[in-house]
């Protein structure tokens, strides 16, 4: 588990979430909005964030949680982030990460409070902005099927070869997600 802004973040393996597929235009983002865009579009490809973005994010958060940064100055931490990924470091530089790091360190009595305060600063909104920065700087969106294939490989789930007639459109997405759900359920039992 990692510390988060308001509590602990962990893995829930006993519940499956099925997002609603109803169309909605009440908010500028989200499942309902995306379903409406897909229904109106002639192109039925479904863009996903590039899975590599999540690998970069995972390495960065693991570094924030681990001993990698213990005792480092803001400049040292910024250099370590550059070793993780240049676009990550560019984003953090644009947010004055080095100065924020030093300020948080100065105002933290121990490493635990320091880590907690870093997560207060690098919250869900910062994560969202970083995700978009990475998408716009070298890790562009990819179609759903290749993204899911990569994610399945990284999580250890396997999907048997899909027939060619399943390779496009919303029906493919639904079939593939059903396969993933059934495999994830059987693995967690």
Backbone torsions as a table, in degrees:
resi	resn	phi	psi	omega
1	UNK	NA	150.2	176.4
2	UNK	-117.6	152.3	175.7
3	UNK	-73.1	141.8	177.6
4	UNK	-124.9	-179.3	-174.3
5	UNK	-61.1	-41.5	-175.1
6	UNK	-119.2	8.6	-179.0
7	UNK	163.8	-158.5	-178.6
8	UNK	-91.1	148.6	173.8
9	UNK	-115.7	131.6	-178.9
10	UNK	-147.2	-167.7	-179.8
11	UNK	-105.4	132.7	174.3
12	UNK	-108.0	117.0	-175.9
13	UNK	-108.1	-1.2	-175.5
14	UNK	-104.7	-0.5	-177.3
15	UNK	-128.0	140.5	175.4
16	UNK	-114.5	132.8	179.8
17	UNK	-104.8	129.0	176.9
18	UNK	-115.9	102.0	-179.9
19	UNK	-60.0	144.0	178.9
20	UNK	-68.2	143.4	179.1
21	UNK	-103.0	16.3	-179.3
22	UNK	-76.0	147.3	-179.0
23	UNK	-82.4	136.2	179.5
24	UNK	-148.2	146.4	174.5
25	UNK	-125.9	24.6	-178.1
26	UNK	-74.1	-26.4	-179.8
27	UNK	-129.1	158.7	-175.7
28	UNK	-79.4	1.9	-179.9
29	UNK	-152.0	174.2	176.2
30	UNK	109.3	177.4	-175.4
31	UNK	-62.5	-47.0	-178.5
32	UNK	-60.2	-43.1	178.2
33	UNK	-63.4	-46.5	-178.7
34	UNK	-63.9	-38.9	178.5
35	UNK	-62.6	-38.9	176.7
36	UNK	-64.3	-43.5	178.7
37	UNK	-62.0	-43.0	-179.5
38	UNK	-66.2	-38.6	-179.9
39	UNK	-65.2	-34.2	-177.5
40	UNK	-86.9	-16.7	-174.3
41	UNK	-84.7	141.7	173.9
42	UNK	-75.8	-30.5	178.1
43	UNK	-85.9	114.0	-175.7
44	UNK	-93.7	14.6	175.0
45	UNK	-71.3	150.2	-176.6
46	UNK	-117.3	110.0	-178.0
47	UNK	-74.3	136.6	176.3
48	UNK	-122.8	155.8	170.2
49	UNK	-61.3	144.7	177.0
50	UNK	-62.0	126.8	-178.2
51	UNK	-57.4	-24.4	179.3
52	UNK	-63.2	-28.7	177.2
53	UNK	-57.4	-41.8	-177.4
54	UNK	-72.4	-27.1	175.0
55	UNK	-69.6	-40.9	177.1
56	UNK	-63.9	-46.7	178.8
57	UNK	-60.3	-42.8	178.8
58	UNK	-60.0	-45.8	179.6
59	UNK	-64.6	-40.1	179.8
60	UNK	-65.0	-48.5	-179.0
61	UNK	-66.2	-37.9	175.8
62	UNK	-60.6	-38.0	177.5
63	UNK	-66.9	-40.4	177.6
64	UNK	-62.7	-36.0	-177.5
65	UNK	-83.4	-25.4	-173.6
66	UNK	-91.7	-172.5	-178.9
67	UNK	-83.0	0.1	-175.6
68	UNK	-54.9	-41.2	-174.2
69	UNK	-99.2	2.4	-174.6
70	UNK	-59.4	127.9	176.8
71	UNK	79.1	-2.3	-177.9
72	UNK	-76.1	150.6	169.6
73	UNK	-78.9	170.2	177.3
74	UNK	-59.8	-39.5	178.6
75	UNK	-64.9	-41.2	178.1
76	UNK	-63.2	-43.8	-179.7
77	UNK	-64.1	-40.5	178.2
78	UNK	-62.6	-39.6	177.0
79	UNK	-64.4	-39.9	177.8
80	UNK	-64.8	-36.3	177.4
81	UNK	-66.7	-35.2	177.9
82	UNK	-64.1	-33.2	176.7
83	UNK	-69.0	-31.1	176.1
84	UNK	-67.5	-50.2	-178.2
85	UNK	-170.4	134.3	-179.3
86	UNK	-64.2	-40.7	-179.8
87	UNK	-68.0	-35.4	174.2
88	UNK	-59.9	-48.8	-179.4
89	UNK	-62.1	-39.5	178.0
90	UNK	-61.4	-43.5	178.0
91	UNK	-61.1	-48.1	-178.4
92	UNK	-63.5	-37.9	175.6
93	UNK	-60.6	-40.1	-179.2
94	UNK	-68.0	-17.0	179.3
95	UNK	-104.5	12.8	179.3
96	UNK	57.5	40.7	-177.1
97	UNK	-54.7	-44.9	-177.3
98	UNK	-59.6	-45.6	180.0
99	UNK	-68.8	-41.0	178.9
100	UNK	-63.5	-42.3	177.6
101	UNK	-54.4	-52.1	-177.9
102	UNK	-62.9	-39.7	178.7
103	UNK	-64.6	-44.7	179.0
104	UNK	-63.4	-42.6	179.2
105	UNK	-60.9	-43.8	-179.0
106	UNK	-61.8	-34.7	-175.7
107	UNK	-96.5	10.8	-179.9
108	UNK	-112.6	133.1	-176.5
109	UNK	-78.7	-22.9	-179.3
110	UNK	-154.1	175.9	-177.4
111	UNK	-62.9	-37.5	-179.0
112	UNK	-63.6	-46.3	178.3
113	UNK	-65.9	-37.4	177.7
114	UNK	-59.0	-48.8	178.5
115	UNK	-61.1	-44.1	179.9
116	UNK	-60.5	-44.0	-179.9
117	UNK	-67.1	-33.8	175.2
118	UNK	-62.3	-39.9	179.1
119	UNK	-71.5	-27.5	173.6
120	UNK	-65.6	-41.3	177.7
121	UNK	-71.4	-50.2	-179.0
122	UNK	-89.6	74.1	-175.3
123	UNK	-92.6	-168.3	-177.9
124	UNK	-60.9	-36.8	-179.4
125	UNK	-67.7	-42.5	176.0
126	UNK	-62.4	-39.6	178.6
127	UNK	-61.5	-45.1	178.7
128	UNK	-60.4	-45.4	180.0
129	UNK	-65.5	-39.4	176.3
130	UNK	-63.2	-43.5	178.7
131	UNK	-56.6	-44.1	179.5
132	UNK	-70.2	-36.0	176.7
133	UNK	-62.3	-45.9	179.3
134	UNK	-64.4	-41.1	177.5
135	UNK	-58.2	-40.4	-176.1
136	UNK	-85.1	-5.7	-176.0
137	UNK	-132.0	60.5	171.2
138	UNK	108.4	-11.1	-177.9
139	UNK	-127.0	59.4	-175.8
140	UNK	-59.8	161.8	179.0
141	UNK	-59.4	150.1	177.4
142	UNK	-126.5	161.6	178.1
143	UNK	-65.6	152.8	-174.5
144	UNK	-55.8	-47.1	-173.5
145	UNK	-61.7	-48.5	176.1
146	UNK	-63.0	-36.5	179.1
147	UNK	-64.5	-45.7	178.9
148	UNK	-64.3	-37.8	178.0
149	UNK	-60.0	-45.4	178.5
150	UNK	-63.4	-46.0	-179.6
151	UNK	-63.8	-40.4	177.5
152	UNK	-60.7	-44.2	179.6
153	UNK	-60.4	-45.3	-177.6
154	UNK	-68.8	-26.3	179.6
155	UNK	-93.2	-7.0	178.3
156	UNK	87.6	0.7	175.5
157	UNK	-79.7	146.4	179.7
158	UNK	-119.0	140.0	174.2
159	UNK	-119.7	129.4	178.8
160	UNK	-67.4	158.3	-177.8
161	UNK	-51.2	134.4	179.3
162	UNK	-92.8	139.2	176.1
163	UNK	-61.6	151.8	-177.6
164	UNK	-57.9	-33.7	-178.5
165	UNK	-71.1	-7.4	178.0
166	UNK	-97.5	4.6	-168.5
167	UNK	-83.8	0.4	179.7
168	UNK	-139.8	152.3	168.1
169	UNK	90.3	175.7	-176.3
170	UNK	-67.7	-33.4	178.4
171	UNK	-61.9	-38.9	177.5
172	UNK	-61.1	-45.6	-179.5
173	UNK	-59.1	-45.2	-178.9
174	UNK	-63.6	-44.8	179.6
175	UNK	-63.3	-43.8	-179.3
176	UNK	-65.6	-41.1	178.5
177	UNK	-65.3	-36.0	176.3
178	UNK	-63.8	-42.4	177.5
179	UNK	-60.5	-46.3	-179.5
180	UNK	-61.8	-44.2	-179.4
181	UNK	-61.4	-44.0	-178.2
182	UNK	-66.6	-38.3	179.2
183	UNK	-70.5	-39.8	179.2
184	UNK	-64.7	-39.5	178.5
185	UNK	-65.0	-42.9	-178.5
186	UNK	-70.1	-29.7	178.4
187	UNK	-73.8	-31.0	-175.9
188	UNK	-83.5	-10.4	-178.6
189	UNK	-81.4	NA	NA
